[in-house]
Amino acid sequence: MNKYNRIFNFAAGPAMLPEEVLETAKNELMNYKNSGMSVMEISHRSSLFNDIITEAENNLRKLLNVPNNYKILFLQGGASTQFSTVPLHLLKTKAAYINSGHWSSRAIIDAKVFGDVDIVASSENDKFSYIPDCSNLNLSGYDYLYYCDNNTIYGTKFKEVPDSKGIPLVCDMSSCILSEVIDVSKYGIIFAGAQKNIGPAGVTIVIIREDLINNCREYTPNILKYKIHSDKNSLYNTPPTYTIYMCGLVFKYLLNNGGIEEQEKRNLEKAKYLYDYLDNSLFYKTLAEKNSRSIMNVVFTTGNKELDLLFVEEAKEYGLENLKGHKVLGGLRASIYNAMPLEGVIRLVDFMKTFEERHHV
């Protein structure tokens, strides 16, 4: 065990953070830049915090190569708040949604409060075990196309960006943002909760094309208006200051360690190591189709509920935590986000081997 007795945390979120980031936060906790205050105590109107949020935004722009005609917002309410904020701005006549899992299903329910919503592609018929074909969707007459890029519960991931046929493309990237290179210019809106790859829970990143900012319905509450947050540089109300500071540290860490390109290579290596073992095991079964697999959330099972529960408990003795699958699906799940090192995946596979040897009949 390391000097802090830290375990390998495979939780779907809040998730692990880079140890280097935690060390920096620890060292700056009591007295940030000789201010005599913690970041948690600094006014969000101060020049010190203005520097923090400005640097965080600039570094995120560099990481994702965000075009100049896009705004970056640091908001509250979690990604779930965007399920309503998006249709409040974009849904005028009817909206097209791709239903690939639990969170897109939740977004569809919320969007229907504001207007007509059609499901133009779905994998619900097979318990969301695959990504539906979105290569040639009929999107005539729709205001926007919405999808969730990575499905944490079911362990699936879009391998291609759906063709939105010229209408705004909206994407929930909560569990995969910063894990791979993306082309932001293909999207109208990208949003993501922080607690997977960005930082601690408490802030939601919204990347929005400028022409979509001021399109909200007249009755939209001010707190849900993109334009107000944009005009106030995400300081319309008191933001989650410490969380934004932590996100900024993560952005700097990624820039200093090869950027998104290098992070994508690491993530692919980790996922391949785990999937290769699973594919050669007669004991464990994966639940997502091969061509739809996520590299962030690996979902599997022994096929026996009692053994799955025993697996979770015995894994703790190896310093492996939070391997229980989501209650919606059951089974087992290893979330291997950016901060999970290859060492953690290797230890998981080593444990899986010993567990299989002891329990495989």
Secondary structure, DSSP 8 states (H G I E B T S, - for coil): --TT---EE--SSS----HHHHHHHHHHSS-GGGSSS-GGGS-TTSHHHHHHHHHHHHHHHHHHT--TTEEEEEESSHHHHHHHHHHHHH-SSEEEEEE-SHHHHHHHHHHTTTSEEEEEEE-GGGTT-S----TT---TT-S-EEEESEETTTTEE-SS----TTS-EEEE-TTTTTSS---GGG-SEEEEESTTTTSSTT-EEEEEEGGGTT---TT--GGG-HHHHHHTTT-SS---HHHHHHHHHHHHHHHHTTHHHHHHHHHHHHHHHHHHHHHT-SS-EE-S-GGGB-SSEEEEE-S-HHHHHHHHHHHHTTTEE--B--TTT-SEEEE--TTS-HHHHHHHHHHHHHHHHHH--
